[in-house]
Amino acid sequence: MSEIPGDLKFLKSHEWARVEDDGRVRVGISDHAQELLGDLVYVELPEVGDQVEQGAAVAVVESVKAASDVYAPVGGKVVEVNAALADKPETINEDAYGEGWLFVLEPADAEQLAELLTPDDYAALLEEDGG
């Protein structure tokens, strides 16, 4: 069973969202997702300044097995991207909830965070999926 930090919210599509002290939302893919994908070889990130809709595909992670879209947990503006992943996409495999983050959003509507899964809900989802 993958480790699930208690300070995160999740999408059913295995993205995580961490609300920072300044209200911005840091986004990545779950440990479970990176395990399913295997060794990541490429990451396509959004551009700083991009406006994104909740649930829209914003980034792409590619492994030797598959490419997978990364969806925005909330709508808003991209204010930061993890440029280090361009040279080291495997950072996501090594530290999915830390250095392997993908991008940071300035949320347009913080209320959207309430629609995301809690860590317990996400753990239950993984168990249902046999994860």
Order of alpha helices (4+ residues) and beta strands (2+ residues): beta-beta-beta-alpha-beta-beta-beta-beta-beta-alpha-beta-alpha
